[in-house]
């Protein structure tokens, strides 16, 4: 069948047969969208960079108002707004007035999404030569941005502030999804390994005011967490421990440990070592939680295998793993009772829980 479809004369003939005509047209549209996908992403990026979603929240605007606000020539602003309308971000009304669609409003409404979209300028530059990215090892911009990746030197306060800010932004989205999937009401003490600026623990505190919380991360990273907790008046209620989770032991005395978007940053040897450290630090009967993008098991996924597959490739470290790969590593670390918590939003994160046996 594939050999047949790969012949140009098949498509010429198929256009004359009603059933085949529909199939060929559907395939054509999918191919067109794949080719045009980068253009669509740049339209979205432009709308965010010009802050047009925010401007349109107050109501419909004329092309003149949009042009003045964005400091873009009227004809070019018209081009942008029509393009944004074509991909479902805006709705064009009569006399060249525009308003947000539900999708456009959602982009403004999801916490930190605008910062994540702007961050992709770095990723796109690393992807401008994907064949080179696949064939060669070189210093990418993403590796430089995520300065803790493969860095044998001490991460500076400035470097930590740059990546911790974006990490905190993405963590807010991941944390809400994770906490919606997993109840913590039966736990006593939670440790967040590589907890960054404390975004996750801040959200945990809101839902579970009596749960003991500890954040563990690099010395120059926890300074940002201390500032955040102080601003939110959480400093007395959350313990902060400085350390390197690769070379140092984890804090002990907890009954649940979280790895939030940590393991997929690292190679298999490091992941196995981190899970064994978690097992040693947990009290008997305690649980480890992995929340991060995951590859598909039987079938590759767009978010795990395609997007995060290439994102981690550009980072030059780690990879998204399937549920079964995580289960294999957890078993090797002696964890039991492993389960995957399914979510309709698995493009945001997937969650695995495993238990350390009781005595």
C-alpha positions as CSV (number, residue, x, y, z in Angstrom):
1,X,0.0,0.0,0.0
2,X,2.8,2.4,0.9
3,X,4.5,1.8,-2.4
4,X,1.3,2.5,-4.2
5,X,0.6,5.7,-2.3
6,X,4.2,6.9,-2.9
7,X,3.5,7.0,-6.7
8,X,2.4,10.3,-8.1
9,X,0.0,8.7,-10.6
10,X,-1.9,7.2,-7.6
11,X,-2.8,10.7,-6.4
12,X,-3.8,11.8,-9.9
13,X,-6.2,8.8,-10.1
14,X,-7.4,9.1,-6.5
15,X,-8.7,12.6,-7.1
16,X,-11.2,11.1,-9.5
17,X,-12.6,8.5,-7.0
18,X,-14.9,10.0,-4.3
19,X,-13.8,7.9,-1.4
20,X,-10.1,8.0,-2.2
21,X,-10.4,11.7,-3.0
22,X,-11.4,12.4,0.6
23,X,-8.6,10.3,2.0
24,X,-6.0,12.0,-0.2
25,X,-7.4,15.5,0.7
26,X,-7.2,14.7,4.5
27,X,-3.6,13.5,4.1
28,X,-2.7,16.6,2.1
29,X,-4.1,18.9,4.8
30,X,-2.1,17.0,7.5
31,X,1.1,17.3,5.4
32,X,0.4,21.0,4.8
33,X,0.0,21.6,8.6
34,X,3.3,19.8,9.3
35,X,5.1,22.0,6.8
36,X,3.3,25.2,8.0
37,X,3.7,24.3,11.7
38,X,6.7,26.5,12.3
39,X,5.0,29.5,10.7
40,X,2.0,29.0,13.0
41,X,4.3,28.9,16.1
42,X,5.9,32.1,15.0
43,X,2.5,33.8,14.7
44,X,1.7,32.8,18.3
45,X,5.2,33.9,19.4
46,X,4.6,37.3,17.8
47,X,1.2,37.8,19.4
48,X,2.8,37.0,22.8
49,X,5.8,39.2,22.3
50,X,3.6,42.2,21.3
51,X,1.3,41.5,24.3
52,X,-1.7,41.6,22.0
53,X,-3.6,38.9,23.9
54,X,-3.5,41.1,27.1
55,X,-4.5,44.2,25.1
56,X,-7.5,42.4,23.6
57,X,-8.8,41.1,27.0
58,X,-10.6,44.4,27.5
59,X,-12.7,43.8,24.3
60,X,-12.6,44.0,20.6
61,X,-10.1,46.4,19.0
62,X,-9.9,48.0,15.5
63,X,-6.9,47.4,13.4
64,X,-5.9,51.0,14.0
65,X,-5.8,50.5,17.7
66,X,-3.9,47.2,17.4
67,X,-1.4,48.9,15.1
68,X,-0.8,51.8,17.4
69,X,-0.5,49.5,20.5
70,X,1.9,47.1,18.8
71,X,3.9,49.8,17.0
72,X,3.4,47.9,13.8
73,X,2.5,49.3,10.4
74,X,-1.3,49.0,9.8
75,X,-0.9,46.7,6.7
76,X,1.5,44.4,8.5
77,X,-0.7,44.4,11.7
78,X,-3.6,43.4,9.4
79,X,-1.5,40.5,8.1
80,X,-0.7,39.4,11.6
81,X,-4.3,39.6,12.9
82,X,-5.7,37.7,9.9
83,X,-3.0,35.0,10.3
84,X,-3.9,34.8,14.0
85,X,-7.5,34.5,13.1
86,X,-6.8,31.7,10.6
87,X,-5.2,29.6,13.3
88,X,-7.9,30.2,15.8
89,X,-6.4,32.7,18.2
90,X,-8.5,35.7,17.1
91,X,-11.9,36.3,15.5
92,X,-12.2,38.9,12.8
93,X,-15.4,41.0,12.9
94,X,-16.7,43.4,10.4
95,X,-14.8,46.6,9.5
96,X,-11.5,45.0,10.5
97,X,-12.2,44.7,14.2
98,X,-10.7,41.8,16.1
99,X,-11.5,40.0,19.4
100,X,-10.1,37.0,21.3
101,X,-11.3,33.5,20.7
102,X,-11.6,31.2,23.7
103,X,-8.2,29.7,22.7
104,X,-6.6,33.1,22.6
105,X,-8.0,34.0,26.0
106,X,-6.7,30.7,27.4
107,X,-3.2,31.5,26.4
108,X,-3.4,34.7,28.5
109,X,-5.1,32.9,31.3
110,X,-2.7,29.9,31.9
111,X,-0.2,31.0,34.5
112,X,3.3,31.6,33.0
113,X,2.4,30.3,29.5
114,X,3.5,33.5,27.9
115,X,7.0,33.2,29.4
116,X,7.2,29.6,28.2
117,X,6.3,30.6,24.7
118,X,8.9,33.4,24.6
119,X,11.5,30.9,25.9
120,X,11.1,28.9,22.7
121,X,13.1,31.4,20.7
122,X,16.1,29.7,22.2
123,X,14.9,26.2,21.3
124,X,14.0,27.2,17.8
125,X,17.5,28.5,17.2
126,X,18.9,25.1,18.3
127,X,16.5,23.4,15.9
128,X,17.3,25.4,12.9
129,X,19.6,22.6,11.7
130,X,18.0,19.4,13.1
131,X,20.2,17.1,11.1
132,X,23.3,18.6,12.7
133,X,21.6,18.3,16.1
134,X,21.1,14.6,15.5
135,X,24.5,13.9,14.1
136,X,26.9,16.1,16.0
137,X,27.7,17.1,19.6
138,X,28.0,20.9,20.1
139,X,27.3,23.6,22.6
140,X,23.6,24.4,22.2
141,X,21.8,27.5,23.5
142,X,19.5,25.3,25.6
143,X,22.5,23.7,27.3
144,X,23.9,27.1,28.1
145,X,20.5,28.3,29.4
146,X,20.0,25.3,31.7
147,X,23.5,25.8,33.2
148,X,23.3,23.0,35.7
149,X,23.3,20.5,32.9
150,X,26.7,18.7,32.6
151,X,28.3,21.7,34.4
152,X,31.2,20.6,36.5
153,X,31.7,24.2,37.8
154,X,29.7,25.8,40.5
155,X,26.5,27.3,39.2
156,X,26.5,31.1,39.9
157,X,23.7,33.0,41.6
158,X,23.0,34.8,38.2
159,X,22.8,31.5,36.3
160,X,20.5,29.9,38.9
161,X,18.2,33.0,38.8
162,X,17.8,32.7,35.0
163,X,16.8,29.1,34.8
164,X,15.0,29.0,38.2
165,X,12.6,31.7,37.1
166,X,11.5,29.8,34.0
167,X,11.5,26.5,35.9
168,X,9.2,28.1,38.5
169,X,6.9,29.3,35.7
170,X,6.5,25.8,34.1
171,X,6.4,24.2,37.6
172,X,3.2,26.1,38.4
173,X,1.4,24.4,35.6
174,X,2.9,21.0,36.4
175,X,2.3,21.3,40.1
176,X,-1.4,22.0,39.7
177,X,-1.9,19.0,37.4
178,X,0.1,16.7,39.8
179,X,-1.7,17.8,42.9
180,X,-5.1,17.3,41.2
181,X,-4.0,13.7,40.4
182,X,-2.5,12.7,43.8
183,X,-3.9,13.3,47.3
184,X,-1.3,14.0,50.0
185,X,-3.7,14.0,53.0
186,X,-2.3,10.7,54.4
187,X,1.3,11.8,54.4
188,X,3.3,13.5,57.1
189,X,6.5,14.9,55.6
190,X,7.3,15.7,51.9
191,X,10.7,16.4,50.4
192,X,10.9,18.1,47.0
193,X,14.2,17.0,45.4
194,X,15.6,19.7,43.1
195,X,12.7,22.0,44.2
196,X,14.0,25.1,42.5
197,X,12.4,28.4,43.6
198,X,9.8,26.6,45.7
199,X,6.8,27.0,43.4
200,X,5.7,23.4,43.9
201,X,5.9,23.5,47.7
202,X,4.2,26.9,47.8
203,X,1.2,25.3,46.1
204,X,1.4,22.2,48.3
205,X,1.2,24.5,51.4
206,X,-2.0,26.1,50.2
207,X,-3.7,22.7,49.9
208,X,-2.1,21.0,52.9
209,X,-1.3,23.5,55.6
210,X,-0.3,20.8,58.1
211,X,2.1,18.8,56.0
212,X,5.8,19.1,56.9
213,X,7.7,20.3,53.8
214,X,11.4,20.3,52.9
215,X,13.1,21.7,49.8
216,X,16.4,20.3,48.7
217,X,18.5,22.0,45.9
218,X,21.8,23.7,45.1
219,X,23.1,26.5,47.4
220,X,22.6,29.3,44.8
221,X,19.2,28.0,43.9
222,X,17.8,27.8,47.4
223,X,18.5,31.5,47.8
224,X,15.8,32.3,45.3
225,X,13.4,29.8,47.2
226,X,14.2,31.6,50.5
227,X,13.2,34.9,48.9
228,X,10.0,33.5,47.5
229,X,9.0,31.9,50.7
230,X,9.8,35.1,52.7
231,X,7.6,37.1,50.3
232,X,4.8,34.6,50.7
233,X,5.4,34.4,54.5
234,X,6.1,30.7,54.3
235,X,9.7,30.7,55.6
236,X,9.0,29.3,59.1
237,X,6.8,26.6,57.7
238,X,9.1,25.1,55.0
239,X,12.6,23.7,55.7
240,X,15.2,24.5,53.1
241,X,18.3,22.2,52.8
242,X,21.3,23.0,50.6
243,X,23.0,20.3,48.7
244,X,23.7,18.7,45.4
245,X,21.3,15.8,44.8
246,X,24.0,14.0,42.7
247,X,26.9,14.1,45.1
248,X,25.1,14.5,48.5
249,X,22.7,12.4,50.5
250,X,19.1,13.3,50.6
251,X,17.5,14.6,53.8
252,X,15.9,11.8,55.8
253,X,12.8,11.3,57.9
254,X,10.2,11.8,55.2
255,X,7.3,9.5,54.0
256,X,7.1,11.0,50.5
257,X,9.7,12.3,48.0
258,X,8.9,14.2,44.8
259,X,10.9,14.3,41.6
260,X,9.2,17.1,39.7
261,X,10.7,17.4,36.2
262,X,14.0,16.2,37.4
263,X,14.7,12.7,36.2
264,X,14.2,13.4,32.5
265,X,17.1,15.9,32.6
266,X,19.5,13.1,33.3
267,X,21.0,9.9,31.9
268,X,19.9,6.4,33.0
269,X,22.9,5.9,35.4
270,X,22.1,9.1,37.2
271,X,18.3,8.3,37.4
272,X,19.0,4.9,38.9
273,X,21.3,6.4,41.4
274,X,18.7,9.1,42.4
275,X,15.9,6.5,42.9
276,X,18.2,4.4,45.1
277,X,19.0,7.6,47.2
278,X,15.3,8.2,47.5
279,X,14.7,4.7,48.7
280,X,17.3,5.1,51.3
281,X,16.0,8.4,52.5
282,X,12.3,7.3,52.8
283,X,10.8,5.8,55.9
284,X,9.4,2.3,55.5
285,X,6.0,2.5,53.7
286,X,6.9,5.8,52.2
287,X,6.4,6.8,48.5
288,X,8.3,8.3,45.7
289,X,6.5,10.4,43.1
290,X,7.8,11.1,39.6
291,X,6.0,13.9,37.7
292,X,7.4,14.8,34.3
293,X,6.9,14.4,30.5
294,X,7.0,10.8,29.5
295,X,7.4,8.9,26.3
296,X,4.7,6.6,25.0
297,X,4.9,2.9,25.9
298,X,3.3,1.1,23.0
299,X,2.7,4.2,20.9
300,X,5.0,7.3,20.7
301,X,3.3,10.5,21.8
302,X,3.5,14.0,20.4
303,X,4.4,15.6,23.8
304,X,6.8,13.0,25.1
305,X,8.5,11.5,22.1
306,X,8.3,14.3,19.6
307,X,8.5,17.6,21.6
308,X,10.4,16.6,24.7
309,X,12.4,14.1,22.8
310,X,13.9,16.9,20.7
311,X,13.9,19.4,23.6
312,X,16.1,17.1,25.7
313,X,18.3,16.4,22.6
314,X,18.9,20.2,22.4
315,X,19.6,20.3,26.1
316,X,22.2,17.6,25.4
317,X,21.2,15.7,28.5
318,X,18.5,13.3,29.5
319,X,15.4,12.0,27.7
320,X,11.7,11.3,28.2
321,X,11.2,7.8,29.4
322,X,8.1,5.6,29.1
323,X,6.1,4.4,32.1
324,X,7.6,0.9,31.7
325,X,11.1,2.3,31.7
326,X,10.4,4.1,34.9
327,X,8.9,1.0,36.4
328,X,12.0,-1.0,35.5
329,X,14.3,1.5,37.3
330,X,11.9,1.7,40.3
331,X,12.0,-2.1,40.7
332,X,15.8,-2.1,40.5
333,X,15.8,0.4,43.3
334,X,13.5,-2.0,45.3
335,X,10.3,0.0,45.1
336,X,7.0,-1.8,44.9
337,X,3.3,-1.1,44.2
338,X,4.0,1.1,41.2
339,X,1.1,2.8,39.5
340,X,0.6,5.3,36.8
341,X,-1.9,8.1,37.5
342,X,-3.7,8.8,34.2
343,X,-4.7,12.3,33.2
344,X,-6.4,13.8,30.1
345,X,-3.6,16.4,30.3
346,X,-0.7,14.0,30.0
347,X,0.9,16.5,27.5
348,X,1.5,18.7,30.7
349,X,2.9,15.9,32.8
350,X,2.5,12.2,33.7
351,X,2.7,10.9,37.3
352,X,4.0,7.7,38.7
353,X,3.8,6.7,42.3
354,X,5.8,3.8,43.9
355,X,6.1,2.6,47.5
356,X,9.0,1.5,49.7
357,X,7.9,-1.7,51.5
358,X,6.9,-1.5,55.1
359,X,9.0,-3.4,57.7
